[in-house]
Amino acid sequence: MTWKQTAATRRLGIDVPIVQGPFGGGLSAVALAASVSNAGGLGSFGAHHLTPEQIGAVTSELRQHTKRPFAINLWVSNEDEATATFSQTEFDRHLERLAPYYRELGVPLPAFPNQFGQKFEVQVEALIVAKPPVFSFVYGLPDAKIIQACQARDIATIATVTTTDEAIAAEQAGVDVIVATGFEAGGHRVSFLHRSEDVLTGLMALVPRVRDKVAIPVIAAGGIADGRGIAAALMLGADGVQIGTAFLACDESGASHAHREALFSDAARDTVLTRAFTGRLARGIRNRYTDEMAKYAGDFAPYPVQSWLAGGFKPAALAQGRSDLVSLWSGQSAGLLHHHRAGDLMQSLLDETDRVFARHLQT
């Protein structure tokens, strides 16, 4: 047995224990997910922003590009409690705060919408019908009936956790695999039993603690971008790794050119945790927007209202090359990035990990 064969690869039907992190909000791409799956890993597509019809279409498109397992990812909790009673008055107050960015970019101010986002309960029905090989999810655990429906249709399930309590809950819920994500990870902090700001455990501490508490496969995520990180995670007891930032930086991802350039720049050394873009805590590259919105910490609109409001001027900002006003999600591993193509990255990860373990065996 080699490091490439683990409990995670056996359960997910993949050749190597490398999972591409799912990116929501349009950052995922069929080309990226298919490339990772075709290379023996598990490609992922973040679909929490998609309609039920779009989820079915993306699943079908992925099947056209790969015969290997892939994952569709959803947010179990995709609406904060306060969103249900969010008023026009509150909407106007939060919009007024962002109005200068709309005006600066030449975008008309939006009106109060009929809805701010998608409903998980409807999305997951479409996902089960579409029957992707793997269903991964964040921000909570689906109802037992959903887990049972996935089991009945041979859809493997992956839950993401940030604490041992969440890991135990996931195992008790009947999920197949756990992703333990550390403080270093880019994008959203997906805690669901505690406030995200109160759960900032690093991966080195989190993985062995989770490994000691559950029997199902554990995948490590957060701050991993090369073979050294993969080997370290496996030595800590993980059955595989999930890599986000390094794949997000690849040409095949849905990230903008400016975003991908930023990930390879010195700017990516300076990441911050902020709720300014979506209303939920997330790690990204510090920029003008995060700096100017820092004074409002603790007073952002709930998710997905804040995401909808800040997203209203995002297309114009991207079109105008204004990366200072959009989210540039990044983990703390950005300084380790070297590859611009997913295939090259996958091969490098495999070769580097082989070399690390070879050196270990020689000592």
DASULGI-V974073 format. One record per run of one state. SS is the DSSP state (@ for helix, = for strand, . for the rest). FROM is the first residue (numbers start at 1). LEN is the number of residues. Records with the same first field share a line. If there is no record, write none. Layout:
# DASULGI-V974073
SS: FROM-LEN, FROM-LEN
This chain:
# DASULGI-V974073
.: 1-6, 13-5, 21-9, 39-3, 47-5, 66-4, 76-5, 86-2, 106-14, 131-3, 139-5, 153-3, 162-2, 174-3, 182-5, 189-7, 199-4, 212-5, 222-5, 236-4, 244-1, 249-8, 264-2, 270-1, 275-7, 286-2, 297-8, 312-2, 320-3, 326-3, 330-4, 337-5, 363-1
@: 7-6, 30-9, 52-14, 81-5, 88-18, 120-11, 144-9, 164-10, 196-3, 203-9, 227-9, 245-4, 257-7, 266-4, 288-9, 305-7, 314-6, 323-3, 334-3, 342-21
=: 18-3, 42-5, 70-6, 134-5, 156-6, 177-5, 187-2, 217-5, 240-4, 271-4, 282-4, 329-1
